[in-house]
Amino acid sequence: MPLISSIMFVTRIKIGRIVTTLQATSTLKRREAITAYTFLLPTMVGFLIFVLGPMLAAIGLSFFDWNLLSPPKFVGLENYATLISDRRLGIIYLATSKIAVVVIVVNILLGLAIAVLLDRKMPAFLRQFFRLSYFFPIVISASAVALIWSFLMNKDLGLINFYLGKLGIDKIPWLNSSAWSPISIAITTIWHDLGFNVLVFLGGLQSIPHDYYEAAEVDGANSWTRFTRITLPLLSPTTFFLTVINLVNALQIFAQSYVLTRGGPGDSSRTVVMYLYEQGFHFFSMGYASTVALSLFVVIAILTFIQFRLSRRWVFYE
């Protein structure tokens, strides 16, 4: 009997310790969850107020005709019928797509090239100087950047045409030609966003283990082989991330087009965001502006989904 009593006593002590440990673990997890949700709360509130709320409001407004002055009038699918038959919107989507393609390709290729150059051995202060130099434009608002470039690209007084004239090149109507105005929008956007691409690529390059390069060098691989067989494959997740980000940003260009060219001449440099802004705040057709905004959201969502599907074929992870 004393032996059985001792066993039961020890068992009770162990069970008590287990229960105490479980209670402490549960309390700790609860505290961690509360702390995590406390930090996430501002972001969640901001998302509900500034993203989800306006999105739901846009969906609702797309079924109404509202001029901001009189009460909204329900029109059903009339705005969507107008969207389908709007030939001008198709032209604007095409112009936006051309600008977006140029911006994405140049940002990716030029950003990668500059990042590779900065990744080479150089004094630390010089590397920091170049990083700050390339990143500085992104901290400036797009409107301010566009205003700066509007002076640089002025046909008669701009610095670009001044120096082109020194080289014997005729003045280029950067902002007044249907052929050159989309290019001016693309150049301004690239100058503004390039630094972000450079820094992200540079971070991706520095995360690649040097063991791979040392092994390839021992095997006799030259610089180009190491770049194409090691750097590019291991940098593919970074490239994929930047491709998605650049696509989303390029399709939502507004300030550059609005400040530099006002969308002209004609609709050659008018973007979709500028068009929906004009529909809503120039023509006071908030219902149709919401419909155009939803169409842009659908286009971006479809293209992003396609990118994620195709990424399985070319994105490699260690």
CORQUIFEN-V997189 format. One line per field, one symbol per residue. phi: phi as a letter, one per 40 degrees, with the letter a starting at -180 (. if undefined). burial: I if it has 16 or more other C-alpha atoms within 10 Angstrom, else O. A space follows every 10 residues. Layout:
# CORQUIFEN-V997189
phi->???
burial->???
This chain:
# CORQUIFEN-V997189
phi->.dcccccccc cccccccccc cccccccccc cccccccccc ddcccccccb bcdccccccc cccbbbbgbc cdbcbgcccc cccccccccc cccccccccc cccccccccc cccccccccc caddcccccc cccccddccc cccccccccc cccdccbccc cccccccgcc cbcdbbbccc cccccccccc dcbcdccccc cccccccccc dccccccccg cccccccccb cccccccccc dccccccccc cbcbcccccc bfgccgbcbc cccccccccc bbbfbccccc cccccccccc cccccccccc cccbcbbc
burial->OOOOOOOOOO OOOOOOOOOO OOOOOOOOOO OOOOOOOOOO OOOOOOOOOO OOOOIOOIOO IIIIIIIOOO OOOOOOOOII OOIOOOOOIO IIIIIIIIII IIIIOIIIOO IIOIIIOIOO OOOOOOOOOO IOOIIOIIOO OIIOIIIOII OIIIIOOIOI IIOOOOOOOO IIIIIOIIOI IIIIIIIIII IIIIIIIIII IIOIIOOOOO OOIOOIOOOO OOOOOIOOOO IIIIIIIIII OIIIOIIIII IIIIIIIIII IIIIIOIIII IIIIIIIOII OOOIIIIIII IIIIOIOOOI OOOIOOIOOO OOOOIOOO
